[in-house]
Amino acid sequence: MGSRTVVMAKEEMVALLGLRTSEEGGLICRVDPREKKPAVQIYEDAVLARHWFGKSVESSRKNGWQIVYDGLPLMG
């Protein structure tokens, strides 16, 4: 049903937050430079995945991250 990518920057760090939804549910992937591995959360409900994705973006902004890109996944 859809995809969204948010690239964020804070000081000299870059982070990535991705959302992928379908009729079967949704998936949120977070790549944080302070963590060794990406974190993935799977949802059985796409609406719930979109809700928590929005909350995560909002929380990141409150914590000082600036949004550099917000849109379709980057390719190439």
Buried (B, 14 or more C-beta within 10 A) or exposed (E): EEEBBBBBBEEEEEBBBBBBBEEEBBBBBBBBEEEEEEEEEEBEEBEEBBEBBEEBBEEBEEEEBEEEEEEEEEEE
